[in-house]
Amino acid sequence: MAIEAPLGMLLLTGGQGRRLGGSKHDRPHPSGGTWGGHLVRVFREVFPSGPVQILGEPLPDIEDLKGQGITVVSDPRQGPAVALSSWARSEPPLTVRWWVVPCDQVTWTPEGLLAWYSQADDADPSGRGWVMVREGEREQPLGGFMGSSLLPSLASFTESRVRDLVARLPRCIVKSDAYRGLDVDVPEDLQAWIGSRPGEP
């Protein structure tokens, strides 16, 4: 029987990025490489042997890592909820849980991911729910950790919105100072993020 990895990474790269005028996964990141590639490198620094599934478009700056536990999975292009359900039916590798992160959460660092994972593992050690934070009045599942035990339920859902899909799953809401899931969705977000990094390209 295969040994389960503690954490896998599911990176969402299939969005159109219309509000930013184009795709986001392959935009240059100030630390080098692309937005999506930055997130893969952050994950691999903390979990060097954890499987990485890229749901959507491939990343040009990690092509040389193919075959090292990194695979690209087809996105049906019907929105992230449908993509997640389709992925759950694709028989992902065995893990305890998955870090489900969109390519525009560009502010993650290895230290931040490790601290957030530690909090999630304390809150849900068996990976039986979707660990997420609450932002204002809403829960934020993306950037959170989905227990692999939820995959059969996820695979059967037909919801078109992530919020509706997650509402049907066991959730664990955590108050966390470690969570770094800032979404860069609109030009104002992009300018604010760039402006917060003085002295960097």
C-alpha atoms as an extended CHARMM CRD file, in Angstrom:
* protein
*
       201  EXT
         1         1  MET       CA              0.0000000000        0.0000000000        0.0000000000  PROA      1               0.0000000000
         2         2  ALA       CA              1.3110000000        3.4310000000       -0.9630000000  PROA      2               0.0000000000
         3         3  ILE       CA              2.3720000000        5.7600000000        1.8350000000  PROA      3               0.0000000000
         4         4  GLU       CA              0.2750000000        8.8920000000        1.8930000000  PROA      4               0.0000000000
         5         5  ALA       CA              2.0840000000       12.2260000000        1.6120000000  PROA      5               0.0000000000
         6         6  PRO       CA              0.9630000000       14.7240000000        4.2490000000  PROA      6               0.0000000000
         7         7  LEU       CA              0.1540000000       17.3990000000        1.6730000000  PROA      7               0.0000000000
         8         8  GLY       CA             -0.3010000000       17.7590000000       -2.0490000000  PROA      8               0.0000000000
         9         9  MET       CA             -0.6520000000       20.9950000000       -3.9950000000  PROA      9               0.0000000000
        10        10  LEU       CA             -3.5260000000       21.6870000000       -6.3690000000  PROA      10              0.0000000000
        11        11  LEU       CA             -2.7040000000       24.8570000000       -8.3120000000  PROA      11              0.0000000000
        12        12  LEU       CA             -5.5530000000       26.4490000000      -10.2750000000  PROA      12              0.0000000000
        13        13  THR       CA             -4.2780000000       28.0170000000      -13.5090000000  PROA      13              0.0000000000
        14        14  GLY       CA             -7.3210000000       27.8320000000      -15.7750000000  PROA      14              0.0000000000
        15        15  GLY       CA             -8.7810000000       31.3010000000      -15.1680000000  PROA      15              0.0000000000
        16        16  GLN       CA             -9.0290000000       33.8500000000      -17.9640000000  PROA      16              0.0000000000
        17        17  GLY       CA             -7.8950000000       36.8160000000      -15.8480000000  PROA      17              0.0000000000
        18        18  ARG       CA            -10.3320000000       39.1080000000      -17.6610000000  PROA      18              0.0000000000
        19        19  ARG       CA            -10.1790000000       41.8090000000      -14.9840000000  PROA      19              0.0000000000
        20        20  LEU       CA             -6.4020000000       41.9980000000      -15.4020000000  PROA      20              0.0000000000
        21        21  GLY       CA             -6.5330000000       41.8430000000      -19.1730000000  PROA      21              0.0000000000
        22        22  GLY       CA             -5.2310000000       38.3130000000      -19.6250000000  PROA      22              0.0000000000
        23        23  SER       CA             -4.0270000000       35.1180000000      -17.9830000000  PROA      23              0.0000000000
        24        24  LYS       CA             -2.3910000000       35.3550000000      -14.5810000000  PROA      24              0.0000000000
        25        25  HSD       CA             -0.5520000000       32.0610000000      -14.1180000000  PROA      25              0.0000000000
        26        26  ASP       CA              2.3010000000       33.0380000000      -16.4610000000  PROA      26              0.0000000000
        27        27  ARG       CA              2.7900000000       36.6640000000      -15.3580000000  PROA      27              0.0000000000
        28        28  PRO       CA              6.3200000000       37.4340000000      -14.1140000000  PROA      28              0.0000000000
        29        29  HSD       CA              6.7590000000       37.2900000000      -10.3490000000  PROA      29              0.0000000000
        30        30  PRO       CA              9.2020000000       39.7520000000       -8.7070000000  PROA      30              0.0000000000
        31        31  SER       CA             11.0500000000       36.8580000000       -7.0600000000  PROA      31              0.0000000000
        32        32  GLY       CA             11.6240000000       35.2140000000      -10.4610000000  PROA      32              0.0000000000
        33        33  GLY       CA              9.6570000000       32.9560000000      -12.7680000000  PROA      33              0.0000000000
        34        34  THR       CA              5.9000000000       33.1380000000      -13.1310000000  PROA      34              0.0000000000
        35        35  TRP       CA              3.1290000000       33.6560000000      -10.5950000000  PROA      35              0.0000000000
        36        36  GLY       CA              2.2500000000       29.9640000000      -10.7590000000  PROA      36              0.0000000000
        37        37  GLY       CA              5.8760000000       28.8740000000      -10.7410000000  PROA      37              0.0000000000
        38        38  HSD       CA              6.5050000000       30.9510000000       -7.6270000000  PROA      38              0.0000000000
        39        39  LEU       CA              3.7600000000       29.0700000000       -5.7930000000  PROA      39              0.0000000000
        40        40  VAL       CA              5.1230000000       25.6810000000       -6.8680000000  PROA      40              0.0000000000
        41        41  ARG       CA              8.5850000000       26.6530000000       -5.6090000000  PROA      41              0.0000000000
        42        42  VAL       CA              7.1320000000       27.8460000000       -2.2830000000  PROA      42              0.0000000000
        43        43  PHE       CA              5.3130000000       24.5290000000       -1.8620000000  PROA      43              0.0000000000
        44        44  ARG       CA              8.3220000000       22.4110000000       -2.8400000000  PROA      44              0.0000000000
        45        45  GLU       CA             10.5700000000       24.2350000000       -0.3760000000  PROA      45              0.0000000000
        46        46  VAL       CA              8.2820000000       23.1740000000        2.4770000000  PROA      46              0.0000000000
        47        47  PHE       CA              7.0850000000       19.8130000000        1.0680000000  PROA      47              0.0000000000
        48        48  PRO       CA              9.8340000000       18.6430000000       -1.3270000000  PROA      48              0.0000000000
        49        49  SER       CA              8.2160000000       15.2920000000       -2.0900000000  PROA      49              0.0000000000
        50        50  GLY       CA              4.5590000000       16.3350000000       -2.0840000000  PROA      50              0.0000000000
        51        51  PRO       CA              2.6810000000       15.7920000000       -5.3700000000  PROA      51              0.0000000000
        52        52  VAL       CA              1.8050000000       18.8800000000       -7.4030000000  PROA      52              0.0000000000
        53        53  GLN       CA             -1.2430000000       18.9090000000       -9.6670000000  PROA      53              0.0000000000
        54        54  ILE       CA             -1.6320000000       21.8950000000      -11.9870000000  PROA      54              0.0000000000
        55        55  LEU       CA             -5.3010000000       22.2190000000      -12.8890000000  PROA      55              0.0000000000
        56        56  GLY       CA             -5.4750000000       24.1290000000      -16.1550000000  PROA      56              0.0000000000
        57        57  GLU       CA             -2.5700000000       25.6720000000      -18.0490000000  PROA      57              0.0000000000
        58        58  PRO       CA              1.0430000000       24.4350000000      -17.7700000000  PROA      58              0.0000000000
        59        59  LEU       CA              3.7760000000       26.7030000000      -16.4120000000  PROA      59              0.0000000000
        60        60  PRO       CA              6.7320000000       27.4630000000      -18.7020000000  PROA      60              0.0000000000
        61        61  ASP       CA              9.2090000000       27.9680000000      -15.8580000000  PROA      61              0.0000000000
        62        62  ILE       CA              8.7540000000       24.5140000000      -14.3090000000  PROA      62              0.0000000000
        63        63  GLU       CA              8.8330000000       22.4130000000      -17.4700000000  PROA      63              0.0000000000
        64        64  ASP       CA             12.1240000000       20.9210000000      -16.2830000000  PROA      64              0.0000000000
        65        65  LEU       CA             10.3850000000       19.5590000000      -13.1720000000  PROA      65              0.0000000000
        66        66  LYS       CA              7.9150000000       17.3920000000      -15.0730000000  PROA      66              0.0000000000
        67        67  GLY       CA              8.1700000000       13.8050000000      -13.9800000000  PROA      67              0.0000000000
        68        68  GLN       CA              9.1260000000       14.8440000000      -10.4520000000  PROA      68              0.0000000000
        69        69  GLY       CA              5.6550000000       14.5630000000       -9.0200000000  PROA      69              0.0000000000
        70        70  ILE       CA              4.2940000000       17.4860000000      -11.0450000000  PROA      70              0.0000000000
        71        71  THR       CA              1.4730000000       16.8390000000      -13.5070000000  PROA      71              0.0000000000
        72        72  VAL       CA             -0.9340000000       19.0030000000      -15.4870000000  PROA      72              0.0000000000
        73        73  VAL       CA             -4.6040000000       18.0270000000      -15.2810000000  PROA      73              0.0000000000
        74        74  SER       CA             -7.2110000000       19.0790000000      -17.8400000000  PROA      74              0.0000000000
        75        75  ASP       CA             -9.6320000000       21.8570000000      -16.9010000000  PROA      75              0.0000000000
        76        76  PRO       CA            -13.0830000000       21.6300000000      -18.5700000000  PROA      76              0.0000000000
        77        77  ARG       CA            -13.1650000000       25.4600000000      -18.7310000000  PROA      77              0.0000000000
        78        78  GLN       CA            -16.5340000000       25.7840000000      -17.0340000000  PROA      78              0.0000000000
        79        79  GLY       CA            -15.3560000000       27.6240000000      -13.9440000000  PROA      79              0.0000000000
        80        80  PRO       CA            -13.3310000000       26.5990000000      -10.8830000000  PROA      80              0.0000000000
        81        81  ALA       CA            -16.0990000000       24.5840000000       -9.1940000000  PROA      81              0.0000000000
        82        82  VAL       CA            -16.5670000000       22.3260000000      -12.2230000000  PROA      82              0.0000000000
        83        83  ALA       CA            -12.7870000000       22.0790000000      -12.5720000000  PROA      83              0.0000000000
        84        84  LEU       CA            -12.4480000000       20.9410000000       -8.9560000000  PROA      84              0.0000000000
        85        85  SER       CA            -15.1370000000       18.2680000000       -9.3740000000  PROA      85              0.0000000000
        86        86  SER       CA            -13.5130000000       17.0570000000      -12.5850000000  PROA      86              0.0000000000
        87        87  TRP       CA            -10.1200000000       16.8910000000      -10.8820000000  PROA      87              0.0000000000
        88        88  ALA       CA            -11.5730000000       14.8750000000       -7.9930000000  PROA      88              0.0000000000
        89        89  ARG       CA            -12.7190000000       12.2590000000      -10.5290000000  PROA      89              0.0000000000
        90        90  SER       CA             -9.2160000000       11.9960000000      -12.0450000000  PROA      90              0.0000000000
        91        91  GLU       CA             -7.8470000000        9.7980000000       -9.2160000000  PROA      91              0.0000000000
        92        92  PRO       CA             -5.2920000000       12.2140000000       -7.7120000000  PROA      92              0.0000000000
        93        93  PRO       CA             -2.2680000000       10.8130000000       -5.8450000000  PROA      93              0.0000000000
        94        94  LEU       CA             -2.7400000000        9.7400000000       -2.2230000000  PROA      94              0.0000000000
        95        95  THR       CA             -2.2380000000       12.4990000000        0.3390000000  PROA      95              0.0000000000
        96        96  VAL       CA             -3.7870000000       13.3960000000        3.6840000000  PROA      96              0.0000000000
        97        97  ARG       CA             -4.8960000000       16.7730000000        2.3550000000  PROA      97              0.0000000000
        98        98  TRP       CA             -4.4810000000       19.1940000000       -0.5540000000  PROA      98              0.0000000000
        99        99  TRP       CA             -3.4610000000       22.8400000000       -0.5790000000  PROA      99              0.0000000000
       100       100  VAL       CA             -5.9920000000       24.2510000000       -3.0740000000  PROA      100             0.0000000000
       101       101  VAL       CA             -4.4760000000       27.5210000000       -4.2500000000  PROA      101             0.0000000000
       102       102  PRO       CA             -5.2080000000       29.7970000000       -7.2300000000  PROA      102             0.0000000000
       103       103  CYS       CA             -2.2910000000       31.1790000000       -9.2090000000  PROA      103             0.0000000000
       104       104  ASP       CA             -3.0930000000       34.7670000000       -8.1690000000  PROA      104             0.0000000000
       105       105  GLN       CA             -2.3480000000       34.2560000000       -4.4490000000  PROA      105             0.0000000000
       106       106  VAL       CA              1.1240000000       35.6190000000       -5.1230000000  PROA      106             0.0000000000
       107       107  THR       CA              2.1200000000       36.6720000000       -1.5940000000  PROA      107             0.0000000000
       108       108  TRP       CA              2.7460000000       33.1910000000       -0.1660000000  PROA      108             0.0000000000
       109       109  THR       CA              6.2040000000       32.4620000000        1.2450000000  PROA      109             0.0000000000
       110       110  PRO       CA              7.6160000000       29.1560000000        2.5210000000  PROA      110             0.0000000000
       111       111  GLU       CA              7.4690000000       30.4810000000        6.0990000000  PROA      111             0.0000000000
       112       112  GLY       CA              3.8510000000       31.5620000000        5.6790000000  PROA      112             0.0000000000
       113       113  LEU       CA              2.7980000000       28.2440000000        4.1540000000  PROA      113             0.0000000000
       114       114  LEU       CA              4.4720000000       26.2430000000        6.9060000000  PROA      114             0.0000000000
       115       115  ALA       CA              2.8500000000       28.3240000000        9.6460000000  PROA      115             0.0000000000
       116       116  TRP       CA             -0.5960000000       28.1110000000        8.0030000000  PROA      116             0.0000000000
       117       117  TYR       CA             -0.2380000000       24.3590000000        7.4280000000  PROA      117             0.0000000000
       118       118  SER       CA              0.7320000000       23.8430000000       11.0740000000  PROA      118             0.0000000000
       119       119  GLN       CA             -2.4110000000       25.6430000000       12.2040000000  PROA      119             0.0000000000
       120       120  ALA       CA             -4.5670000000       23.6320000000        9.8120000000  PROA      120             0.0000000000
       121       121  ASP       CA             -3.0010000000       20.3450000000       10.9000000000  PROA      121             0.0000000000
       122       122  ASP       CA             -3.6880000000       21.1930000000       14.5360000000  PROA      122             0.0000000000
       123       123  ALA       CA             -7.3010000000       22.0730000000       13.7240000000  PROA      123             0.0000000000
       124       124  ASP       CA             -7.9800000000       19.0320000000       11.5230000000  PROA      124             0.0000000000
       125       125  PRO       CA             -5.2240000000       16.4250000000       12.0210000000  PROA      125             0.0000000000
       126       126  SER       CA             -7.0010000000       13.6730000000       10.1000000000  PROA      126             0.0000000000
       127       127  GLY       CA             -7.8520000000       15.7690000000        7.0450000000  PROA      127             0.0000000000
       128       128  ARG       CA            -11.5930000000       15.2200000000        7.3520000000  PROA      128             0.0000000000
       129       129  GLY       CA            -12.7090000000       18.7330000000        6.3870000000  PROA      129             0.0000000000
       130       130  TRP       CA            -11.7770000000       21.7620000000        4.3190000000  PROA      130             0.0000000000
       131       131  VAL       CA             -9.7000000000       24.0630000000        6.5350000000  PROA      131             0.0000000000
       132       132  MET       CA            -10.1980000000       27.7130000000        5.5810000000  PROA      132             0.0000000000
       133       133  VAL       CA            -10.2340000000       31.2130000000        6.9780000000  PROA      133             0.0000000000
       134       134  ARG       CA            -13.0740000000       33.6900000000        7.2000000000  PROA      134             0.0000000000
       135       135  GLU       CA            -12.4930000000       36.9930000000        5.4150000000  PROA      135             0.0000000000
       136       136  GLY       CA            -14.9940000000       39.5620000000        6.5970000000  PROA      136             0.0000000000
       137       137  GLU       CA            -18.4320000000       38.0430000000        6.1020000000  PROA      137             0.0000000000
       138       138  ARG       CA            -17.3790000000       35.1760000000        3.8680000000  PROA      138             0.0000000000
       139       139  GLU       CA            -15.3790000000       32.0020000000        4.1210000000  PROA      139             0.0000000000
       140       140  GLN       CA            -12.3540000000       31.6970000000        1.8400000000  PROA      140             0.0000000000
       141       141  PRO       CA            -11.7120000000       28.0850000000        0.7590000000  PROA      141             0.0000000000
       142       142  LEU       CA             -8.9830000000       28.8900000000       -1.7850000000  PROA      142             0.0000000000
       143       143  GLY       CA             -5.5760000000       28.9350000000       -0.2040000000  PROA      143             0.0000000000
       144       144  GLY       CA             -7.0030000000       26.5060000000        2.3570000000  PROA      144             0.0000000000
       145       145  PHE       CA             -6.5000000000       22.7770000000        2.8560000000  PROA      145             0.0000000000
       146       146  MET       CA             -8.9680000000       20.1730000000        1.6220000000  PROA      146             0.0000000000
       147       147  GLY       CA             -8.9080000000       16.7650000000        3.2630000000  PROA      147             0.0000000000
       148       148  SER       CA             -8.5790000000       13.9230000000        0.7460000000  PROA      148             0.0000000000
       149       149  SER       CA            -11.4970000000       12.1560000000        2.4070000000  PROA      149             0.0000000000
       150       150  LEU       CA            -13.7140000000       14.7780000000        0.7190000000  PROA      150             0.0000000000
       151       151  LEU       CA            -12.7320000000       13.7240000000       -2.8110000000  PROA      151             0.0000000000
       152       152  PRO       CA            -15.5940000000       11.2340000000       -3.3970000000  PROA      152             0.0000000000
       153       153  SER       CA            -18.1840000000       13.8520000000       -2.4180000000  PROA      153             0.0000000000
       154       154  LEU       CA            -16.4390000000       16.5350000000       -4.4450000000  PROA      154             0.0000000000
       155       155  ALA       CA            -16.4010000000       14.2930000000       -7.5020000000  PROA      155             0.0000000000
       156       156  SER       CA            -20.1860000000       13.9010000000       -7.4150000000  PROA      156             0.0000000000
       157       157  PHE       CA            -21.0810000000       17.5950000000       -7.2320000000  PROA      157             0.0000000000
       158       158  THR       CA            -22.3450000000       19.6630000000      -10.1610000000  PROA      158             0.0000000000
       159       159  GLU       CA            -22.2950000000       23.1320000000       -8.5960000000  PROA      159             0.0000000000
       160       160  SER       CA            -21.0220000000       25.9600000000      -10.7770000000  PROA      160             0.0000000000
       161       161  ARG       CA            -19.7180000000       28.1680000000       -7.9530000000  PROA      161             0.0000000000
       162       162  VAL       CA            -16.9780000000       27.2550000000       -5.4940000000  PROA      162             0.0000000000
       163       163  ARG       CA            -18.9500000000       28.8230000000       -2.6400000000  PROA      163             0.0000000000
       164       164  ASP       CA            -21.9060000000       26.4980000000       -3.2870000000  PROA      164             0.0000000000
       165       165  LEU       CA            -19.6650000000       23.4750000000       -3.7020000000  PROA      165             0.0000000000
       166       166  VAL       CA            -17.8020000000       24.0750000000       -0.4390000000  PROA      166             0.0000000000
       167       167  ALA       CA            -21.0620000000       24.6860000000        1.4410000000  PROA      167             0.0000000000
       168       168  ARG       CA            -21.8970000000       20.9980000000        0.9230000000  PROA      168             0.0000000000
       169       169  LEU       CA            -18.6440000000       19.7720000000        2.4950000000  PROA      169             0.0000000000
       170       170  PRO       CA            -17.4430000000       19.5680000000        6.1120000000  PROA      170             0.0000000000
       171       171  ARG       CA            -15.5450000000       22.7650000000        6.9000000000  PROA      171             0.0000000000
       172       172  CYS       CA            -13.1520000000       23.8540000000        9.6060000000  PROA      172             0.0000000000
       173       173  ILE       CA            -12.9580000000       27.6400000000        9.9700000000  PROA      173             0.0000000000
       174       174  VAL       CA             -9.6810000000       28.8350000000       11.4630000000  PROA      174             0.0000000000
       175       175  LYS       CA             -8.6630000000       32.2710000000       12.6630000000  PROA      175             0.0000000000
       176       176  SER       CA             -5.1320000000       32.6330000000       11.3370000000  PROA      176             0.0000000000
       177       177  ASP       CA             -2.4940000000       35.3400000000       11.2510000000  PROA      177             0.0000000000
       178       178  ALA       CA             -0.3980000000       33.0590000000        9.0420000000  PROA      178             0.0000000000
       179       179  TYR       CA             -2.8380000000       32.9510000000        6.1200000000  PROA      179             0.0000000000
       180       180  ARG       CA             -1.3540000000       34.8420000000        3.1470000000  PROA      180             0.0000000000
       181       181  GLY       CA             -4.0050000000       34.2370000000        0.5170000000  PROA      181             0.0000000000
       182       182  LEU       CA             -4.1750000000       37.7310000000       -0.9740000000  PROA      182             0.0000000000
       183       183  ASP       CA             -5.9060000000       37.4320000000       -4.3540000000  PROA      183             0.0000000000
       184       184  VAL       CA             -4.6100000000       39.7760000000       -7.0530000000  PROA      184             0.0000000000
       185       185  ASP       CA             -7.8080000000       40.0190000000       -9.0980000000  PROA      185             0.0000000000
       186       186  VAL       CA             -8.0210000000       43.5730000000      -10.4090000000  PROA      186             0.0000000000
       187       187  PRO       CA             -5.5310000000       46.2730000000      -11.4940000000  PROA      187             0.0000000000
       188       188  GLU       CA             -5.9150000000       48.0440000000       -8.1370000000  PROA      188             0.0000000000
       189       189  ASP       CA             -4.8660000000       44.8600000000       -6.3110000000  PROA      189             0.0000000000
       190       190  LEU       CA             -1.8690000000       44.5010000000       -8.6140000000  PROA      190             0.0000000000
       191       191  GLN       CA             -0.7170000000       48.0820000000       -8.0560000000  PROA      191             0.0000000000
       192       192  ALA       CA             -1.1570000000       47.7710000000       -4.2830000000  PROA      192             0.0000000000
       193       193  TRP       CA              0.9030000000       44.5730000000       -4.2460000000  PROA      193             0.0000000000
       194       194  ILE       CA              3.6570000000       46.0680000000       -6.3910000000  PROA      194             0.0000000000
       195       195  GLY       CA              3.6620000000       49.1840000000       -4.2130000000  PROA      195             0.0000000000
       196       196  SER       CA              4.1130000000       47.0530000000       -1.0910000000  PROA      196             0.0000000000
       197       197  ARG       CA              7.4330000000       45.7060000000       -2.4160000000  PROA      197             0.0000000000
       198       198  PRO       CA              9.7440000000       48.7700000000       -2.4620000000  PROA      198             0.0000000000
       199       199  GLY       CA             13.0900000000       48.3000000000       -4.1020000000  PROA      199             0.0000000000
       200       200  GLU       CA             12.1040000000       45.1080000000       -5.9340000000  PROA      200             0.0000000000
       201       201  PRO       CA             11.6920000000       44.8250000000       -9.7180000000  PROA      201             0.0000000000
